[in-house]
Amino acid sequence: MPPKRHLTARRVRLGAELRKLREAMGMKSKEAAELLGADSVQMSQIESGVAGVSAQRVRRLAAHYACTDEGLIEALVAMATDRTRGWWEEYRGVLPPVFSDTAEVEHHATALREIVITHVPGLLQTADYARAVYTYMMPGLPESELIPRVEHRMRRRSVIEGDNPTPYETIIHEFALRVRVADRQVAQAQLRQVLERIEAGHATVRVIPTAQDGFAGADASMMHACGPVAQLDTVLRDFPTGTAFIDAEPHLKQLRALFRKVEKASLTAAASRDFIHRLAKEL
């Protein structure tokens, strides 16, 4: 198949998984290429996500790599044959690639689990809240760039609010609920938005109170996007240098354990809802 124009997160992940299977088999790239009647350059393009790969080739490679995990093979075939062009494609060339890649990962996730410490999760933000965050974090950003950022964030919410919503669970620290990124009115509207999403069944929200003993997870923020099989999970973490898409199994194992630890420090969903109701009255 010819090289693709855009390197999307999904194609890059497919190539990475095929490379993992090859390396686990101890096979060199040149050997794998010969199995497909290709050359090393073409194999490199497939494994880097630059070139697409057919379902037939995915199955052939899986067989040669002695992969017997049918669930994983079928998931990789689905990734190879997927031709989805979601709404996020409209923003390629308008916003940095990470915006479209994040929306794409969320769209294909079977479930989303998130931890946020400093801000209300993007999937639950109001437009005024999102605008205030972007304006503060990127001072001097012109309206021509600010507007599509806010619009993109609002459109991301469709993954949990649409006709076939993705199960979404988030753990929010009390600090994130209390901090006023703009003013009192925006803060109140934001809490009402969170409560509305809870009542609508769009989100399961759990709160970590500031008074909680034994919580040292100030840097625990993450988005865990569950794949069709555990091997295809992705964790997104924001760093000063940008957003990292994590898929190495040892790292995923550590981050799953971290999520469970943070979850233990949070209130139940029912207690969290009551907590947010009380907080909304205080503001």
C-alpha positions in Angstrom: 0.0 0.0 0.0 1.3 3.5 -0.8 2.6 5.8 2.0 -0.1 7.8 3.8 -0.2 11.6 3.9 -0.7 11.9 7.6 1.0 10.0 10.5 -2.0 9.4 12.7 -1.7 8.0 16.2 -3.7 4.9 15.2 -1.4 4.0 12.2 1.7 4.7 14.3 0.4 2.4 17.0 -0.3 -0.4 14.5 3.2 -0.2 13.1 4.6 -0.2 16.6 2.7 -3.3 17.5 3.9 -5.2 14.4 7.4 -4.2 15.3 7.0 -5.5 18.8 5.8 -8.9 17.5 8.7 -9.1 15.1 11.3 -8.2 17.8 9.7 -10.7 20.2 10.3 -13.3 17.5 13.9 -12.3 17.2 13.4 -11.6 13.5 15.2 -8.8 11.6 13.3 -6.2 9.6 14.9 -7.5 6.3 13.7 -11.0 7.0 10.1 -9.8 7.7 10.2 -7.7 4.5 11.1 -10.7 2.5 8.1 -12.6 3.8 5.9 -9.9 2.3 7.9 -9.6 -1.0 8.9 -6.2 0.1 12.2 -4.4 1.0 13.6 -3.0 4.2 12.5 0.5 3.3 8.9 -0.6 2.8 9.0 -2.6 6.1 10.3 0.5 7.9 7.5 2.6 6.5 4.9 0.0 7.7 6.4 -0.2 11.2 6.6 3.6 11.5 3.1 4.2 10.3 4.2 6.0 7.2 2.7 3.3 4.9 -0.5 1.4 5.4 -0.7 -2.4 5.5 -3.5 -4.7 4.4 -5.4 -7.2 6.6 -3.9 -10.1 4.6 -0.3 -8.8 5.3 -1.1 -8.3 9.0 -2.3 -11.9 9.3 0.7 -13.2 7.4 3.1 -11.3 9.6 1.3 -12.5 12.8 1.6 -16.1 11.6 5.3 -15.8 10.9 5.8 -14.1 14.2 4.1 -17.0 15.9 1.4 -14.8 17.4 -1.5 -17.0 18.5 -3.5 -14.3 20.4 -6.6 -14.1 18.1 -8.0 -11.2 20.0 -4.9 -9.1 19.4 -4.6 -10.2 15.7 -8.2 -9.3 15.0 -7.7 -5.9 16.7 -4.7 -5.2 14.6 -6.6 -6.2 11.4 -9.3 -3.8 12.4 -6.7 -1.0 12.8 -5.3 -1.8 9.4 -8.6 -1.8 7.6 -10.2 1.2 9.5 -10.9 4.1 7.1 -12.5 6.4 9.7 -12.1 10.1 8.9 -13.4 11.7 12.1 -14.2 15.3 12.8 -10.7 15.8 14.2 -9.3 15.5 10.7 -10.6 19.0 10.0 -8.0 20.3 12.5 -5.0 18.8 10.9 -2.9 21.7 9.6 -4.9 24.1 11.8 -3.8 22.8 15.3 -0.7 20.9 16.3 -1.0 17.1 15.5 -1.4 16.1 19.2 -4.9 17.6 19.1 -6.1 15.3 16.4 -4.2 12.4 17.7 -5.8 12.8 21.2 -9.3 12.9 19.7 -8.6 9.9 17.5 -7.3 7.8 20.5 -10.4 8.8 22.5 -12.7 7.9 19.6 -11.4 4.4 19.3 -11.1 3.6 23.0 -13.5 1.1 24.5 -13.4 3.0 27.8 -11.7 6.1 29.2 -10.3 6.5 32.7 -8.7 9.8 33.7 -6.9 11.4 36.7 -6.7 15.2 36.9 -5.1 17.2 39.7 -4.9 20.9 38.6 -7.8 21.4 36.1 -11.2 20.1 35.4 -10.9 17.3 32.7 -11.0 18.6 29.1 -14.0 16.2 28.4 -16.0 18.0 31.0 -15.0 21.6 30.5 -17.2 24.5 29.5 -16.2 26.7 26.6 -15.5 29.6 29.0 -13.4 27.4 31.3 -11.4 26.0 28.3 -10.9 29.5 26.9 -9.6 30.8 30.3 -7.1 27.9 30.5 -5.7 28.4 27.0 -5.5 32.2 27.5 -3.5 31.8 30.7 -1.2 29.0 29.5 -0.5 30.6 26.2 -0.6 34.4 26.7 -0.8 36.4 23.5 -2.4 33.6 21.5 -4.4 35.3 18.7 -8.2 34.7 18.4 -7.5 32.9 15.1 -5.7 30.2 17.1 -7.6 30.4 20.3 -11.0 29.8 18.8 -10.2 26.5 17.1 -8.5 25.2 20.3 -11.6 25.9 22.3 -13.9 24.5 19.5 -11.8 21.3 19.3 -12.0 20.8 23.0 -15.8 21.2 23.0 -16.1 18.7 20.1 -14.1 16.1 22.0 -17.0 15.8 24.4 -19.0 14.0 21.7 -17.1 10.8 22.6 -19.0 10.6 26.0 -22.2 12.5 25.0 -23.1 10.9 21.6 -25.5 8.2 20.6 -23.0 5.5 21.6 -21.0 7.1 24.4 -17.7 5.6 25.6 -17.7 4.7 29.3 -15.8 7.5 31.1 -14.5 7.6 34.6 -12.5 10.5 36.0 -10.9 11.1 39.4 -10.6 14.8 40.1 -8.7 16.4 43.0 -10.7 19.0 45.0 -8.1 21.6 44.1 -9.1 21.4 40.4 -12.7 21.9 41.3 -12.0 24.9 43.5 -9.4 26.8 41.5 -11.0 29.7 39.6 -9.3 29.8 36.2 -11.5 32.8 35.3 -14.1 34.2 37.8 -16.8 33.0 40.1 -19.5 32.8 37.4 -17.3 30.6 35.2 -16.4 28.4 38.2 -20.0 27.9 39.2 -21.0 27.1 35.6 -18.2 24.6 35.4 -19.4 22.8 38.5 -22.9 22.7 37.2 -21.6 21.2 33.9 -19.8 18.5 35.8 -23.0 17.7 37.8 -25.1 17.6 34.6 -22.7 15.1 33.0 -22.9 13.0 36.1 -26.7 13.1 36.2 -26.9 12.4 32.4 -24.8 9.3 32.9 -22.0 10.6 30.7 -19.3 10.4 33.4 -18.5 8.7 36.6 -16.7 11.2 38.8 -14.8 10.6 41.9 -13.2 13.3 44.0 -10.0 13.3 46.1 -10.6 15.7 49.0 -7.8 18.0 50.0 -8.0 16.7 53.5 -7.4 13.1 52.3 -4.5 11.6 54.3 -1.7 9.7 52.5 -2.2 11.1 49.0 1.1 12.1 47.3 0.0 11.8 43.7 0.3 15.5 42.6 1.9 14.3 39.4 -0.5 11.4 38.7 -2.6 13.1 36.0 -3.2 10.8 33.0 -5.7 9.7 30.5 -6.0 5.9 30.2 -7.6 4.9 26.9 -8.5 1.2 27.0 -8.1 -0.7 23.8 -10.1 -3.7 22.5 -7.4 -5.8 24.1 -5.2 -4.9 27.0 -2.1 -4.9 24.8 -3.6 -2.0 22.9 -4.2 0.3 25.8 -2.7 3.8 25.6 -1.9 6.2 28.4 -1.6 9.9 27.6 0.4 12.1 29.9 1.2 15.8 29.6 4.7 17.0 30.2 6.3 20.5 29.8 7.8 19.2 26.5 4.4 18.0 25.2 2.0 15.0 25.4 3.4 11.5 25.5 1.5 8.5 24.2 2.6 5.6 26.3 2.1 2.0 25.1 5.1 0.0 26.4 3.6 -2.8 28.5 6.0 -2.3 31.5 5.0 1.4 31.7 1.3 0.6 31.2 1.5 -1.9 34.1 3.0 0.8 36.3 0.4 3.4 35.3 -2.5 0.9 35.8 -1.2 0.3 39.4 -0.9 4.1 39.9 -4.5 4.6 38.8 -5.7 1.9 41.3 -3.7 3.6 44.1 -5.2 7.0 43.3 -8.7 5.5 43.1 -8.3 4.2 46.6 -7.7 7.7 47.8 -10.9 9.0 46.2 -14.5 9.2 47.5 -17.2 6.9 46.1 -19.1 8.2 43.1 -22.2 9.0 45.2 -20.2 10.8 47.9 -18.3 12.7 45.2 -21.5 13.9 43.6 -22.7 15.2 47.0 -19.2 16.8 47.6 -19.5 18.7 44.3 -23.0 19.8 45.1 -21.8 21.3 48.4 -18.8 22.9 46.8 -21.1 24.5 44.1 -23.1 26.2 46.9 -19.9 27.5 48.6 -18.5 29.3 45.5 
